[in-house]
């Protein structure tokens, strides 16, 4: 069962307010049956329907599909995204590490399908919507896993890498869709006001507020689920929907963003 978490976040420099639904780590794959994928789609769209007419945007922050997916899985994922578009005037999508495991040809074909459904694909790209810049960061695969498949000495996420991918931070306010939360310090240094991440699946197993394990095979990762703050930047990390988990329910996050003058900073309640 998918839960809905509510967050109120104040964004410095934003005028007015925005209501955004954050979706992450759905992980449709050939290991999940079409029937299961449709059940998950139904649960997600039921939550959207309950907030019909109230959503300004939906942000999907990667790993919509798993690396072992096939054509039917791609179709299920596109159907979900098309369904989301029915409940929001804007749907943004950025990629995660699983999408990056596909060949460039397959990945681009998948992104073309989404674009034809009027999904705004943010592949190291920035767009302005409702007076806010939305940036989608596509990190290189070496941030997540080495070419030989091991996880030791992975490439560090720093401001230089973020700038190489996205260029300099656009005019504020800026919301960054970044699949991995590990680079939070770099995202803050780059200039993001709000970061939307997932990837860690809440730590897979949770003990209260503590997550046990990360996809990088690290125990007790720093960022797993919830709100994190640093020097004028807030990061919202979703525990995601798919994959094995324990004491760690699948979730969507409904965010209400409110603007204040920039000198007053940014914080969440």
Buried (B, 14 or more C-beta within 10 A) or exposed (E): EBEEBEBEBBBBBBEEBBBBBBBBBBBBBBEBEEEBBEEBBBBBBEBBEEBEEEBBBBBBBBBBBBEEBEEEBBBBBBBBBBBBBEBBEBBBBBBBBBBBBBEEEBBEEBBEBBEEBEBBBBBBBBBEBBEBBBBBBBBEBEBBBEEEEEEEEBBEBBBEBBBEBBEEBBEBBBBBBBBBBBBBBBBBBBBBBBBBBBBBBBBBBBEEEEBBBBBBEBEEBEBBBBBBBEEBBBBBBBBBBBBEBEEBEBBBBBBBBEBBEBEEBBBBE
